[in-house]
Amino acid sequence: MRDPLPASGITVVIALVLTCVLLPGCTSQTRSPDRTSFTRAFPPGPSPADSGTPVEVPLPRPGPASSFSDQPLSRQLLPAGIERVTSRGIALTFFLFDDRNYEISVVDKEDGPKSEWPSAGAAAKAHGALAAINGGFFTPEGSPLGLVIENGKRIGTWNAGSSLTSGVLSVEKSPRILRRRHWRSFSPTLHLVQAGPFLIENDIVVNGLSNREHSPRSFLVWNGRHHWAFGYSGKTTLSGLALALAAQPLAKLNITTALNLDGGRSSDLWVSPQVRGGPISTRKSWNNPVRNYLLLHHRPQS
């Protein structure tokens, strides 16, 4: 029979056992790999899995723009001028402008389409405007098909039933295009014309557009901020025009909204020779006179 260990030996054995238990290398238990990855990825404290709170990783902030041209395109002042492009086989003419430098107004013929100015060019020259384009639809009797506001004066009646008047160009302090159901005159509306249908809305081509009648077309495009264009197309359908615009054919203007104006024999765009790329007149000999026009003037300097 062996002699029992002395007290000092017992103390050594106990110390060895405790050391083995406390060191990870002496135990068969290991930490979860997932838990290890959390420990490495995040500083001490509750992990995302524990707290249930998303962790946002801040992106580096861009430094200040070194020049005006380095600013986002939508914030730059858009130089006025003519752009001619072909998109999806459709010839398109645009008069680009910035509403910080130019303002849109509506002029209406109180005595009907056959009175006063017979063309967009005549309307522009009579009012000292740089450009003009035909406005909204009108009835066979010559009355506006929808509401028109000219310099605060209401003309015609509100139309809530036709896709031809689904949109509104409203000019208050600045112009905007919106659905007629969203228009509310919180501040005095200086100019307004109902038109339609929408071709592009919120960067998306509108569903259900006609793909049957090929006609010349007049339209407005907008980037949702300050950049605009009066537009004219060769013969195409509403659906074809929407797809051509959605292809983003303009390098200087991202089209987020496009609204159709009256087309066919009413389609008429005129731009002054004072404008870069001008003059332009799309009017043909077979054009009909229209009820109202959209004009463009230099914005008065404050």
N, C-alpha and C positions, 0 to 999 in steps of 0.2 A: 504494500500500500504506500502510494506516494505521499510525501509530506505536503501539507497545504501551503499555498503561496504566501509569502510574507505580505504584510500590509502594503509595502511599497510596490510590490508586483501587482497587487489588485488595483492600486491607483493608476498604474500605467495602462493596464488593460482597459479600464473604464475610460480613460482619456482617449485611447485609440478608437474605441467603439463610438464615442460621441463625435470624434472628428470625421469618421467614415459616414455617419448619418447626415452630418451637416454639409459635407461636400457633395456637389452634384455627381461627380464621377464615381462615387461609392454607392449609388442607389440605382435601382432598375427603373424608377419613374423618370420620365422626360416631359418637358413642356410641349404644349401643342405648337406645331409649326406656324399656325395662323396667329397664335398669341405672340410668338416670337417676332413675326413680321410686324404686328402692331407695335410691339415694344421698340423696334428699330425705326419705324416710320414716324412715330409721334413722340413728343416730349413726355416726361412724367406727368401723370394725371389720368383722368378717365379717358379711355379710348373711345373713338366714334361708335364702336359696337356697343359700348356700355351706355353712353349718354343718349343715343338715338338722335343726335343733332348733326346735320350735315356740316362737313368741314369745308369752308371756302378757302381756296388758295388764291391770294391776291395776285393779279397779273401786274407786271411792271408797267408803270405809268409812262406814256410817251412824253418825251421832252417837248418844250415849246417849239412851235413851227418856226423854222428858220426864215421863211418868207411867206408872203401871202399865198403864193401858188402851192405851198405845202399844205394848206388847209384842206379839209374834206371838200370834195367837189360840190356838195350840196350847199356849202357856206360861201363859196366863191361867188363874186358878181359875174353873172353870165353875160358875155358880150352879145349885143343884139346883132343878128345877121341871118342870112339865108343859108339853109343846108338842103341840098338835093341828094337823096339816096335811093337805092333800090333794096327792098327787103322782101324776101320770099316772092320775087318776081313782080312786085308792085312798086311803081314809081311814086315816091313821096317827096313833097316839098314842104319844108318847115320854115317858119319865121320865128326864131328863138329870141327870147327877151327875159329880163329879170324884173320882177314887180317892184323892186326897190328903186329902179330907175324909170320905170314906165307904168302907166295906169290904163286899165281897161274901162271903157264906158259903153253904154248901149244907146243907140239912136233908133227911134221908131217913127214910121210914117203914119201919122194920125189919120190921113185920108186914104190909106191902103197902099198896096205894093206898087201900083202904077203911078203914084204921085211922087213928087220930089226927085230923089236921086235914083237913076236907073241902074246903077252898078255900085260895087264896092269902091271902085276908084273914085266915082263921083261923090259918094258919101264921105270918103276920107278927105278929099280936096275941099268939100264944102265946110268941113269942120276943122281943117288944119291938122289932120291926123297923119301919122307916119304909115299906118296900115289899117286895113279893114277886112273883115270877113263876114259872110252872111251869117245871120243868127238862127233863131228857132223856126219851127214849123208854123204854118198859118192855114186857115180854112180856105175852101174854094171861094168863099165870099171875101177873103182878104183880112179876116180878123186873126189876131194871134191865137195859136193853139196852145194855151197855157198862159201863165202869168208873165208879164214883162214889167220891169220897173226902169224908168228912164229919169235919171237925176232926181230920185225920190218920188216920182209920179207913177202910180200904179195904173197899168193898162192891161186890158184883158181880164181873164178870170183864172183862178187857181185850178189846175187840172190834175186830179189824183188818179185818173183811170187809164192812162195810155202809157205804153212803154216809150213812146216818142217824147214824152216829157218826164221821164223817170229821174232826170238829174237837174241840178240847178247850178248855174254859174252865178254866184252872189258876190257883189263887190261892196264891202263896207270900208273898213280902214285899208284892207288889202283883199285881193280876190281869192276865192276858194271854190272848189267843185265838191258838191255833196249830194247825197240822195235827197229828194224833195221832202221825204218824211222827216229828215233830220234838220231841215232848215227852220230856224226860229230867228226872228228879227229882234235879237237882244239889243242891238244898237241900230240906228237908222240905216237901212239898206239904200245905198245910192243907186245901184244898178243891178238888175237881175234879169235873167232869161231862162226859161225852162227849155230843156233840150234832152236828147237821148237817142238811142239807149246808151248806157255805159258800155264801153268796149273793154277797158281794163279798170279794175278796182282793187285797191290794196295789193298791187303787183300781180294780180291774177286775171287771166282772161275770163270774161263773163260767159257763163254757159247759156245755151239756147239762142245764140245770135243766128240770124238768117244767113244761109249759104246759097241763096237762089238768085237774087237780083244783082247784076253787075252794073254799077254806076260810079261816076266820079263822086267823091265824098269830101266834105269839109268836117273838121274836127278840132278839138282842143286837147293838148296834152300838158301834164303838170307833174312835177316831181314831189308834190306834197309840201313844198316849202316856198321857195321864191322863183323857181325856174319854170318857164312856160314856153309854149309854142302854139301859134296858129298853124293848122296843117291842112294840106290838100293832097288827095290821092287820085291817081288814074282810076279807071274802071275796076271795081272790085266789089265783093260782097262785104257785109258787115263782119262776118266771121273771118274772112280773109284779111280784112284790114286789122282786126284785133290781133290776129296771129303775127302779122307783119310788124305791128307796134310792140308786141310782147317780145319780139326778137331783139329789142333794144338796139335799134339802128343808129342812134345818136351817141357819139362819144362824149358830148358835153352835157347831156341831159338824160337822167335815168327816169324812164316813164313809169310812174306808179299809178297814174290815173289818166284815162283817156275817155272823152265824151264826144259822141257823134253830134254833129249839127245837121241842119237840113242839107240834103245832097241832091244828086241828079242835076236837073236844069237850074236849081237854085244855088249850086255850089260855086262860090266866087271869092277868090282871095286876091287882094291887091296890096302891094308894098311899094313904098316910095323909093325913088332913086337915091335918096339921102342915106338909105340903109345899106350896109355892107352886103353886096350880092344882089342888090336891087337894080332896076325896078323889076316887079313881077306883076303880071295880070293873067289869071287863069280863066278869065271870062271868055266864053265862046259865043259865036253868033246866035246860037240857039238857046242861050240862057234866058230865063224868065226874071223879071224884077221880083224882089223879095220884100217882106214886110219890115224887117229890122236888120241892123248890122252891129257887130262889135268893132269898136275903134280902139286904136292904141295911140296914146300921147306920151310925150316926155313928162315925167313926174316933176311938178314944180319943186325947186330947191328951197328948202327951209332956211 
